[in-house]
Amino acid sequence: MSDAYPNSGAAGAETRGPAERLLRLGEGLLAILVESGRTRIELLSVELAAERLRVMRMLAAAIICSVAILLGLAFASFLVVAVFWDTHRLAAIGAVTLVYGLIAVATALWLRHALNTAPVPFANTRDTLERDYLALRDRLRRKQQDESAADSSSLRPGDFD
């Protein structure tokens, strides 16, 4: 019987079948995925904290700046209208309104540009996950090719006689 099946017996215990190879491959894949997932979640949490801090700082600065600008513009507007009250009050009111309109349009254009050119949040995490996926796919393909090459090289022409 051992002549008909050269890989049986003690030597056969060392040879793994397809199911066992698949199980070991799955175990390795799971270990890689768990470790990679843990690292990526840590990266995502760091990026999320940094993004949240950046947004909060920008929002606070925008609110403070807006209040200061509005108060300054209101008092400057009253001053302009008061100076020209007796002579050209309507022209002064129109000029102040025009200036505010121009400021609003310029700010809206700048805001649209800033939103269109803003960096993509979590780009580092996305890029890292993409690299991980490609590396894992290549590793699995290489492992399958190595195993199929090892299987085909272990067969000898006289093994099936």
Secondary structure, 3 states (H helix, E strand, C coil): CCCCCCCCCHHHHHCCCHHHHHHHHHHHHHHHHHHHHHHHHHHHHHHHHHHHHHHHHHHHHHHHHHHHHHHHHHHHHHHHHHHCCCCCHHHHHHHHHHHHHHHHHHHHHHHHHHHHCCCCCCHHHHHHHHHHHHHHHHHHHHHHHHHHHHHHHHCCCCCCC
